[in-house]
Amino acid sequence: MSEEELKKPEQIVHYPDPSFQESALIHDYNELYHEFEKDPDAFWRRIASDLLWFKQWDNIKVWNHPYAQWFTGADLNITYNCLERHVNNDRRNKVAIFWAGENGKERILTYYQLYKDVMRLGNALKSLGVEKGDRVCIYLPGIPELVVSMLACARIGAVHTVVFAGYGSKALNERITGAGAKIVITADASVRRGGSIPLKPVVEEALIHAPTVERVIILRTQEPKVSLLDEFELDYEDLISQADRYCEPAHVDSEDPLFILYTSGTTGPPKGIVHAAGGYMVGAYYTTKYVLTLRENDVYWCTADPGWITGHTYGIYGPLLVGGTIFLSEYTPDYPDPGIWWKLIEDYGITIFYTAPTAIRMFMRIGEEWPNKYDLSTLRLLGSVGEPLNPEAFEWFYKYIGKEKCPILDTWWQTETGMHMVTTMVGLPMKPGYAGKPIPGVVATVVDDDGDPVPTGATGFLAIKEPWPSMMKTVYQNDERYQQYWNFGKYGYYSTNDLAVMDEDGYIMLLGRSDDIIIVAGHNVGTAEIESALVSHSAVAEAAAIGKPDPLKGNIIKAFVILRNGIVPTPKLIHDLRYHVRIILGPISVPAELDFVDNLPKTRSGKIMRRVLRAKEMGMDPGDVSTLDD
Ligand code: WTA
């Protein structure tokens, strides 16, 4: 045995229980992959044929690198598939959404009720002049109205852009103006950990320079009711109650945009990732059915806020497309106590639980006493997304939550991919530390800078070779940026910007980002955004931000700040700067650590070398510094 092999810890493998596969009506991974490889278009045709289309496609796909069109010429409406397809059949009275609010509040919406609410809001939006293709910004907490608002936009062919309700005013403004939203749908406040967080003031601030916005729709949840600005601010409930009942589903072209979702960019402002109606629908449907295996009697909980891509695809669209029952909650994992999520699983009989490594690590740290207090025997499948699920967290999740009988899906994908790409599709053995294999429909590889495969076990870049239905359509009003994605190496692969290793069985392990995006507790934060927020403070001359490994959050943000001449560094100033970032961007982007420095390592052309800062911070060799200015 070589020294290298001796050093390697033994790879643990968990084999799924064969009974699981039978009960979940799963197809064999290899068989399904083979079906895809043999004839990709026939594969996608079979999947897409489960759904209802107003007009059939001419072609499954037309691929002109870097542009793919999916289901060309077809007309559809995703809400027709999420609602009528069930309401007109056996699922009219089935629970679409169980919602649990803090303090034991509960709301239940059947498919029929959801259908009615969506149509009324769709009509209300139309009455405000919203037309097909218009953008509507939704800034709401994870309550049923968020689901209704997204579907109402889709119903009339408007393009929603959901902004996570934890974002600050500048981040919100950038997304509203970036998308050119005509309407903003929001609420007076959100509820969190026994308190309420006002949202309206954030929206007011964000609207100061947002000329495209014509109206704001406000859901008023609190007493006394906040006052509204005549004509400009409209009450959500009033609008709904005055709206007509039936709203025709708009016939949208398969290639028309369904939504824009912003994600942090390496440089400059966030990127508006555009997803098209037809391809996205098929990708969301396929993976929810075949990867998450969501079935008739499941109660499924995706803990991601609907404001992220995970919430879009696997919190809302995917589960509604397959006619599943969604559980949605505003409870944070540790309030009123760290048993609350396990209590909810027991109370609602959750069967599929999809969450994030950072939450799992938090629970692991608190200890298994908490989950052990509750009956988790309804669970049959567990999932993870957002960052690598480290082997220790995998084992804990497997043992204490899944009781060694639930398979765990470590799902790798991105806002840009729209759907799962790499995981251990049920039936495949699980190797903690590895996400798994490309799912049928996805052709992924680990390559060097040129795009040539690296040897087994060597680090390279994860790249995707072929288009897939739910791939992003473009970057909103920045097609050049889109083209860069499909420009990796000499073969023009889709670049994921993730580092990876592939083992001898084709399993892929993710090693983190290769660019300047920091994944903090599973959320993407761009160094550029943090730096520009810091520099917008009057005391700051220059700033740099890096990600620093953290056992709980994966990474934390560390900032280095050069103060303006004459400004004295004080602990109070650190506090002020962090608060400043919080107000502008929201709590996720706040640097956990902040150092004042006299200079920053830069290239001769003036680019900050974050790599050098990172290496120094971690006591490692900074590598090649030949481009470093003295
Ligand atoms: C990271 C979230 C390792 C990765 C769906 C990716 C992961 C970025 C995993 C996308 C995983 C997501 N293992 N890393 N299972 N899932 N990532 O756009 O760096 O919010 O590129 O989409 O998160 O984040 P996004």
Residues whose N, C-alpha, C, O or C-beta is under 5 A from the ligand:
A	BS01	WTA	S384 V385 G386 E387 P388 L389 D410 T411 W412 W413 Q414 T415 E416 A435 T496 D498 L510 R513 G522 N524
